[in-house]
């Protein structure tokens, strides 16, 4: 069974423009064309496109995705290179996840604070402390001048 670019667009939630862009950038060299020149995607094409979307959605740059696809097109002799590229990308994903978890912790802390019965008092105290710190910093600065 083959799929048109319109079918693929619906399956992956990508615009037709994006799929054409990926093709122009060399990410879809495996996709064949019919007699009319239209792209025809197979099930295995969709599997590789799923990987491309995963890599893109997790922050891999187009040039690195192209490297990965080029390695895939070269065959089994590039397994080590593919693995190395994916391990490097995995490290980046793990760093992103760590950063997101830290940010989530701050968001959760703020939500808990706003849900506290004394939220207004807490916020007013924080504002007062911030004002005092700013005032002290300005006094220190003026003493140095």
Secondary structure, 3 states (H helix, E strand, C coil): CCECHHHHHHHHCCCHHHHHHHHHCCCCCCCEECCCCCEEECHHHHHHHHHHHHHHHCCCCHHHHHHHHHHHHHCHHHHHHHHHHHHHHHHHHHHHHHHHHHHHHHHHHHHHHHHCCCHHHHHHHHHHHHHHHHHHHHHHHHHHC
